[in-house]
Amino acid sequence: MKDAGEGARGRAALELDRRDRPGRGLAPWTRRVAQAAAEAMLCDEDERGELVPPGAGVCERAVAALDLSLGQASPETRRGFALLAVCLEVLPLFVIGAFSRMSRLPLARRLAYLEALESSRSGLLAMLLLAFKVPLCIPAFEEGAELALTGLDRESTAARRRLPALRPAAGAPPSAPVEARDGAPAPPAAAPRAPGAEGAA
């Protein structure tokens, strides 16, 4: 009985250790599908109206975040997402009539395919796109220039906000800075009193 109890505790410890160590949630072929989808979702137009793919770092950040999330998920979730990747890969023939896999389509055709999924009357096709769009686009806009497009003035969502420095009013004498102790906020500088105010008090 003692050996059985120790064996059960050992298996439980190994299971907890496996859960704490994130694994790879995307197979190599599933990663290619996610990379191709992210490139089409995050592309932009230049001054001539031509499509420009996003930077490699942006797509890699988005796919890495999806990989990490699925690596911490259950095997059933990973298998379900793999099935969604198969559907996203083979449906161009039935949606836009393209005899090609989604990951092999040119950027313009790939974008047209994703837009057709999003505007489809079938809710299942629209949800198929959302299954990739949400987990890929959220981490893509959490850092760098993509985050600046949202209006946030910081390097990442985890960085502290940069507050503008207050300037003294015109004609006011400069006040000496007061150092804070032990991390406590510095007390405000006392306002200068008018001559004769103490006697009047």
N, C-alpha and C positions, 0 to 999 in steps of 0.2 A: 504493500500500500504506500509505503514511503517513497519507493522508487517511482511509482505511478504518479504520485503528487508532484515530485520534483520534475518528472518529465512533462507534466502538464504546465507547470510554471515556466519551464524552459521554452516550450512552444509558444506560450503567451508572450514571453519576453521577446522572442524572435519576431512574432507578429507585430508587436508594438514598434520594434526597431525597424521593421520593413515599412511600416506606415510613416515613421518619422523621416525616413530617407526617401525623398521624391525620386521616382523613376521616370523613365521615358514613356509618355502616354501616346505618342504618335509613332507609328511605323514609318520607315523611310518613304513608302509610296503615299501614305496619308499625309506626311509632311510636305511632299511635293504638291499635293492637291491644295492644302492649306496655304502654301506659299503662293501658288498661282492665283487663288481666290483673293488673298490679301493684296497682291500686286494690282489686281483689277479694281478692288474696292478703294484703294488709297491713291490711285493715279490722279493726275491733274492735267490741265490744258496749258500750253504755252501761249505766247502772244499771237502765234499763227493759227491757234485753234487745234493743234495737234496734241494727241495724248502723250503725256510724259510719265513714265513709271516712277514710283516713289523711290527713295533711297533704299539701298540694300539693308541698311541698319534698321530702318523703320519696319520693313517686312519681317526681318529676323527677330526683332523685339516682339512683334505681335505673335509670330508662330512659336517662339520660345515660351511666351506666357501661356499659350494654349497647351503646349506640350507639358509644361509644369502642372497645370491644373488637371489635365487628364491623367498625369502620372500619379497624382494623389487621389484619384477617383477609384471607384470599384471596377473590377474586370467587366461587369455587365455594362457599365457606362462607356468604357473604352470600346467594347464590341459594338455598342449602339452607335457611337460616333463613327466608327469605321464603316458601318452600313450607310450612314448619311454621306460619308465621303465617296462611297461607291456611287450613290445616287447622283451626287453633284458632278461626278466625273463623267457619267455616261448619258446624262439627260440632254446634252446639246442637240442630239439628233431629233429628239421629240419636241423640243421647245423652240429652237430657231432653225432646225433643219440642217445643222452642220454635221458632216460626217467626220467627226473628230472628237477626241476627248477634250474635256474642258481645259486641262493643264497644257494641252498642245495648241490651243487656239491662239491666234494673234491677240494682242492686247485689246484692240477695238472690238473684235468679235467676242472676246471673253467678257468685256464690259456690257455689250449688248445682251449677252446671255444672262448675266446676273440681273440686269435691269428687267429683262423679260420675266425672270422668276419673281422679282419683287412686285411687279405689276400684274402678275397672273391672277385670274379669277379663282384659281384653286388655292385655297388656304394652305394646303399641304406643301405646295411649291414655294409659297412665300415663307412658310415656317422653315423650310429647308435652307433658304438663304439666311434667315435670321440665326439659325443654329451656328453659322460660321461668322456672320457679320458682327454679332454682339461680342463674342469672346476675342475676336481679332482686332476690332476697331477700338475697343476700350483701352487696352494696353498700348496701342499705337499712338494714342493722343495723350499719354501720361508723361511724356518727356520731350525735351528739345523744342524744335521749331513747331512741331505739330501741337504741342501744349500751348505755345504762344498764340496760335490761331484761335484758341478758345477764349482768349482774353486774360488768362492768368499770367502774372508777372513773376514767374519763378522757373527754376530749371526743371523741376519735377513736382508731382503732386505731394511728395514726401518732404520737399524743401520748405523752409519757413518763409513766410511772406516778407517781402522787403517793403517797409513803410517809408514814406518820404520824410526827410528831415525837416523840422520846423525852423523857419527863418525868423529872427527877431524883427519886431516892427521898426519902421523907419524912425531914427532919432533915439531909439531906446538904447541905454548903455549895455554893453555886453556883460553877461553874467558869467561868473566863473563856474566851471562844471563841478558838480558834487559827485564824488565817487560813492558807489553803493557798497555796502559791506555784507559779506556772506550771501551774496546773490539777491539781497533785498532791493527793491526799487528805490532810486534816489529821491529824497524829498524835494518838493518844488522850491525854487528860490523865493525868498521873501520879497515882497514888493517894497520899494523905497518909500519912506514916510516923508511927508511934507514938513518943512521947518516949522517948529512951534507946535507940532501935533502932540508931543509928549506933555508939554506944559498944559495944553488945553485939556488933555485927558486927566 
